[in-house]
Amino acid sequence: MCGDIDPAKNSFLMEFQQDKDIYRPPIFDMSDEELAATANLNFSVDEVKQPTPNEDKRASQQAQHLNHLLERERLVSDAATRSVVFSPPLISRLETGIIGRGTINIIQGAYGSHKSRLAELLAALMLSNDPNDPKFMGFDRAELERFCVCYIDTERNQSEELPFAIQGIKLKAGYTLADQPIDFRFTSIKAIERGHRFDAIEAFLSHVREQTALHLFCLIDVVTDAVGDFNDAKESMRLYDFIGNLCDKHNATFLLVIHQNPGTEKARGHTGTEAANKASTALQIGFEKDASGNDTDLIRLRYLKLRRGKRPEPVYLQYKEEVNGLALAEADQVAAHINHRKHKADTEDIADRLLSLLSEGPLPKNEVWTTLETEFKAKNATIRERLKTIVEQEPPMYDEEGRAVRLADYKEGRNQFFKLTPIE
């Protein structure tokens, strides 16, 4: 019958009625003080707060960032399931990798030190059909692969200086002045307002990428002109984040030219400091000095930092006017100069020696002094003075893992030690 109640439901209702009869609300057991404390409670229903436009925008950005990070996780996870085969270096010398694929690299030097000529020579190497030509001074590039060279200038005039530099790259790469290699792209951002130069670089490389599938070898000369203030730490970090993302987005490798601060070995401003931190390889080029402190015609190319392996010995060069470029210096001249440097106990050479001497950890000061006195054939007072200069001036030093370090000293009881301390 329609009016009959299901026995199961009837049982449930009876149990509910019994529970209701014995249920005692908590408020019945409250003290007067507890009841008084509830007097100001608001029992009204709150209005549902609508998100503001800024909150909507932030939520949308967070969703985009999350999607990006999850996609990166998926790609890395997929790659991590397979054997990782590291690509060979793009540029090497004497079987030592110098510039790796998809990395940021720098050449630093004082004004007039031929840093741009060195950068142009490496650009020509990447463009050349004959990378074994002696003019490349023993530098080799990855075999069986072609590259697209993108040269972005920031300071030359475009009527004479920039065309002359472009001609030099073409001639060193084996082309004639009339040739227009399809894999050689170049431009200038000199006339672009500094606040818009990132966008200009991004637009140019995106355009090049649409026209070629080759790996891009990008040269920016000079990189401090890509930012508004090279002493601004935030702007400098943003620059290298931008370039690092370009490496991934456009399958590119960057070689950046940067000036050194006058009278020092450090690259210019915060942009230079951050460049040394971010770079996989940091090269320094400059004229060597004679006993009187004057520049000689000998140029030293020094490997300040090499993340891919042990740093090679410096390479000694000379500028040859007849080829408007750099060439390897004569062996006897190099040998004589190296002997002079050792007797001089040059600060740079001592700093280089300290990197290996202290690589295993701190050493007693007496042991460091004695080792350096023997190797450099110098007096104890000279060695102490050089070490004091290194501690105070903190010249560029990088350990075997590519971390920036400085020389420090400390005491343990009566014992004194030297050690290398990472620079944060």
C-alpha positions as CSV (number, residue, x, y, z in Angstrom):
1,M,0.0,0.0,0.0
2,C,1.1,3.5,-0.8
3,G,0.6,4.6,2.9
4,D,2.8,1.9,4.3
5,I,6.2,2.8,5.7
6,D,9.2,0.8,4.8
7,P,10.3,-1.2,7.9
8,A,14.0,-0.1,7.4
9,K,13.0,3.6,7.2
10,N,10.7,3.2,10.2
11,S,13.6,1.7,12.3
12,F,15.9,4.7,11.3
13,L,13.2,7.2,12.3
14,M,12.8,5.6,15.7
15,E,16.5,5.6,16.3
16,F,16.7,9.3,15.3
17,Q,13.8,10.1,17.6
18,Q,15.5,8.4,20.5
19,D,18.8,10.2,19.7
20,K,16.9,13.5,19.5
21,D,15.3,12.9,22.9
22,I,18.6,12.3,24.7
23,Y,20.7,14.9,22.7
24,R,21.8,17.8,24.9
25,P,23.1,20.9,23.1
26,P,26.6,22.0,24.3
27,I,25.3,25.5,25.2
28,F,23.3,23.9,28.1
29,D,26.5,23.0,29.9
30,M,28.2,26.4,29.4
31,S,29.1,28.6,32.4
32,D,27.9,32.2,32.7
33,E,31.3,33.4,31.6
34,E,31.3,31.2,28.5
35,L,27.8,32.3,27.5
36,A,28.8,35.9,27.9
37,A,31.8,35.3,25.6
38,T,29.4,34.3,22.8
39,A,27.5,37.6,22.9
40,N,29.6,39.4,20.3
41,L,29.8,36.6,17.8
42,N,28.4,37.4,14.4
43,F,26.1,34.6,13.2
44,S,25.0,36.3,10.0
45,V,25.9,34.8,6.7
46,D,29.0,36.5,5.2
47,E,28.8,37.9,1.7
48,V,30.8,36.0,-0.9
49,K,33.8,38.3,-1.7
50,Q,34.3,38.8,-5.5
51,P,38.0,38.7,-6.7
52,T,39.4,42.0,-7.8
53,P,40.9,42.4,-11.4
54,N,44.4,42.2,-9.9
55,E,43.6,39.0,-8.1
56,D,42.1,37.6,-11.4
57,K,45.3,38.6,-13.2
58,R,47.5,37.0,-10.6
59,A,45.5,33.8,-10.6
60,S,45.8,33.7,-14.4
61,Q,49.6,34.2,-14.3
62,Q,50.0,31.5,-11.6
63,A,48.0,29.1,-13.8
64,Q,50.3,29.9,-16.8
65,H,53.4,29.5,-14.7
66,L,52.1,26.2,-13.3
67,N,51.4,24.9,-16.9
68,H,54.9,26.0,-17.9
69,L,56.5,24.2,-15.0
70,L,54.5,21.1,-15.4
71,E,55.5,21.0,-19.1
72,R,59.1,21.4,-18.1
73,E,58.7,18.5,-15.6
74,R,57.2,16.3,-18.3
75,L,60.0,17.0,-20.8
76,V,62.8,16.5,-18.2
77,S,61.1,13.4,-16.9
78,D,60.9,11.9,-20.4
79,A,64.6,12.8,-21.0
80,A,65.6,11.3,-17.7
81,T,64.3,7.9,-18.8
82,R,66.9,7.6,-21.5
83,S,70.6,7.5,-21.6
84,V,72.0,11.1,-21.6
85,V,74.6,11.7,-24.4
86,F,76.4,15.0,-23.9
87,S,76.9,16.9,-27.1
88,P,80.5,17.7,-28.2
89,P,81.8,21.2,-27.6
90,L,81.1,23.8,-30.3
91,I,84.6,25.2,-30.0
92,S,87.7,23.4,-28.6
93,R,91.4,23.8,-28.6
94,L,94.0,21.0,-28.4
95,E,91.2,18.6,-27.5
96,T,89.9,20.7,-24.6
97,G,86.3,21.9,-24.9
98,I,86.1,25.7,-24.7
99,I,82.6,26.6,-25.6
100,G,79.7,24.2,-25.1
101,R,76.4,24.1,-26.9
102,G,73.5,26.2,-25.5
103,T,75.8,28.1,-23.1
104,I,76.7,31.7,-22.2
105,N,80.3,32.6,-22.6
106,I,82.3,35.9,-22.2
107,I,85.5,37.5,-23.5
108,Q,86.6,40.3,-21.3
109,G,89.5,42.8,-21.6
110,A,90.6,46.4,-21.3
111,Y,90.0,49.0,-24.0
112,G,92.2,48.2,-27.0
113,S,93.0,44.7,-25.9
114,H,91.7,43.1,-29.2
115,K,88.8,41.3,-27.4
116,S,86.5,42.2,-30.4
117,R,89.0,40.8,-32.9
118,L,89.1,37.5,-30.9
119,A,85.3,37.3,-30.9
120,E,85.2,38.0,-34.6
121,L,87.8,35.3,-35.2
122,L,85.7,32.7,-33.4
123,A,82.6,33.9,-35.3
124,A,84.5,33.4,-38.5
125,L,85.5,29.9,-37.3
126,M,81.9,29.0,-36.9
127,L,81.1,30.3,-40.4
128,S,84.1,28.9,-42.2
129,N,84.1,26.0,-44.7
130,D,87.7,25.3,-43.7
131,P,87.8,25.3,-39.8
132,N,91.3,23.7,-39.9
133,D,92.9,26.8,-41.4
134,P,96.0,27.9,-39.4
135,K,94.5,31.4,-39.1
136,F,92.2,30.0,-36.4
137,M,95.2,29.5,-34.1
138,G,94.4,25.9,-33.2
139,F,90.8,26.5,-32.3
140,D,88.5,23.8,-33.7
141,R,84.7,23.7,-34.1
142,A,82.3,20.8,-34.0
143,E,82.7,18.6,-37.1
144,L,80.0,17.7,-39.7
145,E,77.7,20.5,-38.7
146,R,76.9,24.0,-40.1
147,F,76.0,27.0,-38.0
148,C,74.2,30.2,-38.4
149,V,76.3,33.1,-37.0
150,C,74.3,36.1,-35.6
151,Y,76.4,39.2,-34.9
152,I,74.7,41.9,-32.8
153,D,76.7,45.1,-32.4
154,T,76.0,47.9,-29.9
155,E,78.6,50.6,-30.4
156,R,80.1,50.9,-33.8
157,N,79.1,53.5,-36.4
158,Q,77.2,51.9,-39.3
159,S,78.9,53.7,-42.2
160,E,82.5,52.4,-41.7
161,E,83.3,50.6,-38.4
162,L,80.5,47.9,-38.5
163,P,80.8,47.2,-42.3
164,F,84.6,46.8,-41.8
165,A,84.1,44.3,-38.9
166,I,81.6,42.4,-41.1
167,Q,84.1,42.3,-43.9
168,G,86.8,41.0,-41.6
169,I,84.6,38.1,-40.5
170,K,83.7,37.2,-44.0
171,L,87.3,37.2,-45.2
172,K,88.5,35.1,-42.3
173,A,85.7,32.6,-43.0
174,G,86.9,32.2,-46.6
175,Y,84.4,34.4,-48.4
176,T,85.0,37.5,-50.6
177,L,83.8,41.0,-49.9
178,A,81.0,40.6,-52.5
179,D,79.7,37.3,-50.9
180,Q,76.6,37.5,-48.8
181,P,76.6,34.2,-46.8
182,I,73.1,33.1,-46.1
183,D,74.1,31.7,-42.6
184,F,75.7,35.0,-41.5
185,R,73.2,37.5,-40.0
186,F,74.2,40.8,-38.4
187,T,72.6,44.0,-37.2
188,S,73.0,46.8,-34.7
189,I,70.9,47.9,-31.7
190,K,72.8,51.1,-31.3
191,A,69.9,53.3,-32.3
192,I,67.3,51.4,-30.2
193,E,66.4,52.9,-26.9
194,R,68.0,50.9,-24.1
195,G,64.7,50.1,-22.5
196,H,63.6,48.3,-25.7
197,R,66.9,46.5,-26.6
198,F,65.8,43.2,-25.1
199,D,62.7,43.2,-27.3
200,A,64.8,44.2,-30.4
201,I,67.2,41.3,-29.8
202,E,64.3,38.9,-29.2
203,A,62.6,40.0,-32.4
204,F,65.8,39.7,-34.5
205,L,66.6,36.2,-33.3
206,S,63.0,35.1,-33.7
207,H,63.1,36.2,-37.3
208,V,66.4,34.4,-37.9
209,R,65.1,31.3,-36.3
210,E,62.1,31.2,-38.6
211,Q,64.4,31.1,-41.6
212,T,66.9,28.5,-40.5
213,A,67.0,25.2,-38.5
214,L,70.8,25.5,-37.8
215,H,72.2,26.1,-34.4
216,L,72.6,29.8,-33.7
217,F,76.0,31.1,-32.6
218,C,75.2,34.6,-31.3
219,L,77.8,37.3,-30.7
220,I,76.9,40.5,-28.8
221,D,79.6,43.2,-28.8
222,V,79.4,44.8,-26.2
223,V,76.9,43.3,-23.8
224,T,76.9,46.1,-21.2
225,D,75.2,48.3,-23.8
226,A,72.2,46.0,-23.8
227,V,71.1,47.3,-20.4
228,G,70.3,50.8,-19.1
229,D,72.7,50.7,-16.1
230,F,75.5,48.1,-15.9
231,N,75.8,48.8,-12.2
232,D,72.2,47.8,-11.4
233,A,72.3,44.3,-10.0
234,K,68.6,43.5,-10.8
235,E,68.9,44.7,-14.4
236,S,72.1,42.7,-14.8
237,M,70.4,39.5,-13.5
238,R,67.5,40.1,-15.7
239,L,69.9,40.4,-18.7
240,Y,71.4,37.0,-18.1
241,D,68.0,35.4,-17.4
242,F,66.9,36.8,-20.7
243,I,69.9,35.5,-22.6
244,G,69.7,32.1,-20.9
245,N,66.1,31.8,-22.0
246,L,67.1,32.7,-25.5
247,C,69.6,29.8,-25.5
248,D,66.7,27.4,-24.8
249,K,64.1,29.0,-26.9
250,H,66.1,29.5,-30.0
251,N,68.7,26.6,-29.8
252,A,71.5,29.1,-29.5
253,T,74.9,29.6,-27.9
254,F,76.1,33.1,-26.9
255,L,79.5,34.7,-26.9
256,L,79.4,38.1,-25.1
257,V,82.1,40.8,-25.2
258,I,82.5,42.9,-22.1
259,H,84.9,45.7,-21.0
260,Q,87.0,45.4,-17.9
261,N,87.0,48.1,-15.2
262,P,89.9,50.4,-15.8
263,G,93.0,49.3,-13.8
264,T,91.5,46.0,-12.6
265,E,91.0,42.5,-13.9
266,K,87.3,42.5,-13.2
267,A,84.6,42.8,-15.9
268,R,82.6,46.0,-15.8
269,G,80.0,46.7,-13.1
270,H,77.4,44.3,-11.8
271,T,76.8,43.2,-15.4
272,G,80.4,41.9,-15.5
273,T,80.1,40.3,-12.1
274,E,77.0,38.5,-13.0
275,A,78.5,37.5,-16.4
276,A,81.3,35.7,-14.6
277,N,78.8,33.9,-12.5
278,K,76.5,32.8,-15.3
279,A,79.2,32.1,-18.0
280,S,80.3,28.6,-18.7
281,T,83.5,29.9,-20.1
282,A,85.2,33.2,-19.3
283,L,88.2,34.3,-21.4
284,Q,90.4,37.3,-20.6
285,I,92.6,39.0,-23.2
286,G,95.2,41.7,-22.7
287,F,98.7,43.0,-23.4
288,E,101.6,41.7,-21.4
289,K,103.9,44.2,-19.7
290,D,107.7,44.5,-19.7
291,A,110.0,45.0,-16.7
292,S,109.1,48.7,-16.7
293,G,105.4,48.1,-16.6
294,N,104.8,49.2,-20.3
295,D,102.7,47.2,-22.7
296,T,104.6,44.9,-25.0
297,D,103.3,43.5,-28.4
298,L,102.6,40.2,-26.7
299,I,99.0,39.4,-25.9
300,R,97.9,36.8,-23.4
301,L,94.7,34.9,-23.7
302,R,93.8,33.5,-20.3
303,Y,91.1,31.0,-19.4
304,L,89.6,32.6,-16.3
305,K,86.8,30.0,-16.0
306,L,86.1,26.7,-17.8
307,R,83.2,24.8,-16.5
308,R,83.7,21.9,-18.8
309,G,87.1,20.8,-17.5
310,K,90.5,21.8,-16.3
311,R,91.7,25.2,-17.4
312,P,94.4,25.1,-20.1
313,E,97.6,27.1,-20.0
314,P,97.3,30.7,-21.4
315,V,97.7,31.2,-25.2
316,Y,100.1,34.0,-26.3
317,L,99.2,36.0,-29.4
318,Q,100.3,39.0,-31.4
319,Y,98.4,41.4,-33.6
320,K,99.5,41.2,-37.3
321,E,98.7,44.3,-39.2
322,E,99.2,42.6,-42.6
323,V,96.2,40.3,-41.8
324,N,94.3,42.8,-39.6
325,G,94.0,40.1,-37.0
326,L,95.5,37.9,-34.3
327,A,98.1,35.2,-34.7
328,L,100.1,32.9,-32.4
329,A,103.2,34.5,-31.0
330,E,106.7,33.0,-31.7
331,A,107.6,30.2,-29.4
332,D,111.0,31.7,-28.4
333,Q,109.4,35.0,-27.5
334,V,106.8,33.2,-25.4
335,A,109.4,31.1,-23.6
336,A,111.4,34.2,-22.7
337,H,108.4,36.1,-21.4
338,I,107.1,33.2,-19.3
339,N,110.6,33.0,-17.7
340,H,110.4,36.7,-17.0
341,R,106.9,36.3,-15.4
342,K,108.1,33.5,-13.1
343,H,111.1,35.6,-11.8
344,K,108.7,38.5,-11.4
345,A,106.3,36.4,-9.3
346,D,103.3,38.0,-11.0
347,T,100.1,38.3,-9.0
348,E,98.0,36.6,-11.7
349,D,100.4,33.6,-11.9
350,I,100.4,33.2,-8.2
351,A,96.6,33.4,-8.1
352,D,96.5,30.7,-10.7
353,R,98.9,28.5,-8.8
354,L,96.9,28.9,-5.6
355,L,93.8,27.4,-7.3
356,S,95.6,24.1,-7.6
357,L,97.7,24.4,-4.5
358,L,94.6,24.9,-2.3
359,S,92.2,22.7,-4.3
360,E,92.2,20.0,-1.6
361,G,91.6,22.3,1.2
362,P,93.4,24.8,3.6
363,L,97.2,24.7,4.0
364,P,99.4,26.2,6.7
365,K,100.8,29.6,5.6
366,N,104.4,28.4,6.0
367,E,103.8,25.6,3.5
368,V,102.2,28.0,1.0
369,W,105.0,30.5,1.4
370,T,107.7,27.8,1.0
371,T,106.1,26.3,-2.1
372,L,105.7,29.6,-3.9
373,E,109.2,30.8,-3.0
374,T,110.6,27.7,-4.5
375,E,108.5,27.6,-7.7
376,F,108.8,31.3,-8.4
377,K,112.4,31.7,-7.2
378,A,111.2,34.7,-5.2
379,K,112.0,36.1,-1.7
380,N,109.6,35.5,1.2
381,A,108.8,39.2,1.4
382,T,107.8,39.3,-2.3
383,I,105.5,36.2,-1.9
384,R,103.9,37.7,1.2
385,E,103.2,41.0,-0.6
386,R,101.7,39.2,-3.6
387,L,99.4,37.1,-1.3
388,K,98.4,40.3,0.6
389,T,97.4,41.9,-2.7
390,I,95.4,38.8,-3.8
391,V,93.5,38.8,-0.4
392,E,92.7,42.5,-0.6
393,Q,91.9,42.9,-4.3
394,E,90.2,39.6,-4.9
395,P,91.2,39.1,-8.6
396,P,88.9,36.7,-10.6
397,M,89.5,33.2,-9.4
398,Y,87.4,30.0,-10.2
399,D,87.8,26.6,-8.7
400,E,87.6,23.3,-10.6
401,E,83.8,23.4,-10.4
402,G,83.7,26.8,-12.0
403,R,82.7,28.6,-8.7
404,A,84.0,32.1,-8.0
405,V,86.4,32.0,-5.0
406,R,88.7,34.3,-3.1
407,L,91.8,33.8,-1.1
408,A,91.3,34.0,2.7
409,D,93.4,33.4,5.8
410,Y,92.4,32.4,9.3
411,K,93.8,31.1,12.6
412,E,93.3,28.0,14.7
413,G,95.0,28.5,18.0
414,R,98.6,29.5,17.1
415,N,98.4,28.0,13.6
416,Q,97.7,30.1,10.5
417,F,96.2,28.9,7.3
418,F,95.3,30.0,3.7
419,K,92.1,28.7,2.1
420,L,89.9,29.3,-0.9
421,T,86.4,30.6,0.0
422,P,83.4,30.6,-2.4
423,I,82.1,34.1,-3.2
424,E,78.3,34.2,-2.7
